[in-house]
Amino acid sequence: MRASEVLAAGRWPLTDEVDAVLIDHDHRFRRRLVLTTVSGRELLLDLARATRLRHGDGLLLEDGDVIRVAAKSESLMEIRAPEPATLVRIAWHLGNRHLELEMQPDCLRIRADHVISAMVEGLGGTATSLQAPFNPEPGAYAHG
């Protein structure tokens, strides 16, 4: 199977879905990659340029069928603080270390790291381990 086009999440008919691929964050910004679907079939992702794949996107196959992209759960830490100013301070320290960061309405998420967990607690926050898809901010100069 070969997919050369990405269909944005919510913009393709779910009835066209024939399978899915589970992809971690590190493999969701690609141009060309061989993937294995949930049912065990091989799929060549063959795009014109590197594209950020999002949970729910569809990969259009040559025959018109669609393979759904599903974000794979990863080992993360969810960071919370007793007040917004402390959470902002923690975010600054995480950014100063150039860590990828996902912002939620009331917390931050980063990849699990025991050293950073100790730093967060030292700054007055809490870090809780969890398994979840990771969708960090793409960066100020990223496109798409």
Secondary structure, 3 states (H helix, E strand, C coil): CEEEEEECCCCCCHHHEEEEEEECHHHCEEEEEEEECCCCCEEEEEEEEEEECCCCCEEEECCCCEEEEEECEEEEEEEECCCHHHHHHHHHHHHHCCCCCEECCCCEEEECCHHHHHHHHHCCCEEEEEEEECCCCCCCCCCC
